[in-house]
Structure formats: C-alpha cells, structure tokens
C-alpha cells in the first residue's frame, strides 16, 4: 500500500461513522497480537486540554530519557502528526506498511460477518502497532471523544489515568449534563490504577471521586489554587507549584498553567509508579513542549493567532487570554465551525470582543457550517461581520482590516487551522514576510 492508497483507504472508512464500544477494537487488536498489552500507557481523557497535557508529558518523558510514543486526535496541520515517536511523525513508509497490516485484519473481520472497524478504530490499532514496532518505552494516549466507550479504552492497566478539564461538548453522544459527560470521561479509570484529575466543576469532581473509590484507584487532584508566583506571557509563562519554583512553559494562554500543573502532578504519580523522572526533565520538558493549534502564533506585526476553540469552555478560555494579552488592541476574527457543535455559545462569548469578524466554511469537512449561516448567527451579537467565500479571501480581508499593532485570531474548529497556516505562509512568501 502506497501513502496515497493509505490515505484513500482512511478516507473510505469515513462511511462507517463513529460507533462507540469496545467489541470491534478488541477483535481487531486481538487479530494483530494485542499490541496494546505490550506498551506501558499514560491514558488521557477530558474535554479541553488533552492535547496540551499530552504535549507536556511526552516532552517531559523524552527529557527523562524514555522513548515516548503519542497518539492524539484530531490532526491539525498534518494527518501523520497523530502518531508520534519522540516528537517526530511516523514515517510515510511505515505508516503505509502498518496500515496495510491493520486493514488486512479489518477486512478479514468484515468478511467473517463482524462489523467493519471504523476509521478511529483502525487508527487506534495502528497506533499501538506503531508503538510496538518502534520499541516504545511509554506511550501517551489521548481518547478520541469520550472515555468509557472510546476505542482507546481497551487499555486494561494504564500507568496512570489523567482527566483534564471536563465541560459541555459532544452532548449528542456523551450526555446533556456535566455529570453525564464526566461518567463517560471517568470510564478510563481502571481498578487499582492511579488517577490524576484537574480541578473540576463540582458535578464532575463528584463523579470522578466516586468512580475512583469504586475502582480503588488512588486519586490525586492537580489544583491551580495551590499555584503561586504566576507570571503570564504570550510566549513564556512561569509559576511555583508543589515545591518547585519558577517552572516555565512556552505555550501561550492563561489556561495553560492548569494543564502544566496537571502534567507536573502526573509526573509525581509516575515517579511513584517506578517511572524515574528528575526535576531537570520536568523543567526542560515543560518549557520545550509545543502544541500547535492552541493559541499558536503564526505571524507577528500584526499578530496572527490560531486556536482550536470549538466549544463554550474553550471559547471562554480563549476570550480571557485575548483580553489579558491584547488589552485595547484591535481584534479581527476569522471564525469557522462545525454544524454539530454548540456554535451559538462560542459566538455569544467571542463576538463582542472583535472589531470585525469574517465567517468561513471549514473546507473539506462534511460537518462544516456554511459561512453564510454562521454570519447570520454572529450578526445577532456583532453587526460587523461578513461571510468569505474561501480561506484565502478571509485572510486577505483580515489583513486589510487589521492595523500592524492589532491581532488576527482564527478559531472555532481545529479542522481548518492547518489549511489556514498554509494560506498565511504562502501569503507571507509572496509578500516577503517571515513568520515567527
């Protein structure tokens, strides 16, 4: 299977949709030799902050001398970035070879009358095969959507289960309340395996505590109330936590302190599990961690920032960061969303902050909300809105509307940020302007 054929096969799997449950992934991985049983795993679930927490933990473990694999979703800038080893994407040739193997097992299942594995199930099986192939010491694995019925949850005994901030998202699949969503996320908690949770809303905290007690899983809470000496910045931030002074991170966003503290607390628990991680590795990992698509600076003068804020909680955090970092600065937004998201809540929080808003249709996504419909929703809050016919048009309009000391912010869905970065890079080349 060539790389082109591999990507065509992945695209074809979209017809099988999303099917919560573990029967199919267990059967698929069983036919592949149960690779998920051969690599120690740090398992992460939550609504927001999963990717950033994964980035911190993989960087810290790498600094500690481990061969670290990671599996995350969705891809933002390149499909293969979902499968990483020590910060490097899976090679095209290896991806094609492993997919050929996994696809063979999936097609055998279908031929024998089993339900055909979904795209996410195939990708998850491929990730575990990748970790085994590359002799991974530890894998950091992010759930796709939920937890309890997520394909990654065939992991039986993780080193630690990590729960990031839980809020309202994917309600049609996970439930209509914070408590119901927390039940799904807390499904990654396993008997006797330690759990580290971010500080949660009371409804979620109660569910997590009850599930941990039921499973006799030691629970630690990484509470930002125990943080002091915070110094915020768009490119460097620092704080004191748990006996460590002046821990530094390079990820922007006022909420990133919470994710870094969650990672630091997870490191403490991993040390108790026999995974040796020294203070130097913690410090160097935190400061070196990168996670594109979360308050990512694509260019300066004016600042161009990409952020995958795709639900109400993420929009709230983005709004707080923009108000903090860019007080009294002109703000022009490029916004594109998926139609099955609670985009009204995102609009309500973000629209009042901008002088101008340009609505776009995320390209090549069947779930995309048309730009015109999004513009109509935005106009209820901010009349200074227009619908662009393409990302290229949206970017040109944004630059025309933004002064050199202003900021352009693209957000609403992770799905179009990779294409957006490409458009901005191409524009910069034509204009002779470099990025960051």
PyMOL commands that set and color helices and strands:
alter all, ss='L'
color gray80, all
select helices_A, chain A and resi 3-16+23-31+35-37+50-63+79-82+92-111+119-133+151-154+171-174+178-188+202-214+224-226+256-272+279-288+312-325+343-353+371-379+391-401+414-431
alter helices_A, ss='H'
color red, helices_A
select strands_A, chain A and resi 40-45+68-71+83-85+88-89+138-142+160-163+195-198+219-222+228-231+237-241+244-249+296-299+303-306+331-335+356-359+385-387+407-411
alter strands_A, ss='S'
color yellow, strands_A
deselect
rebuild
show_as cartoon
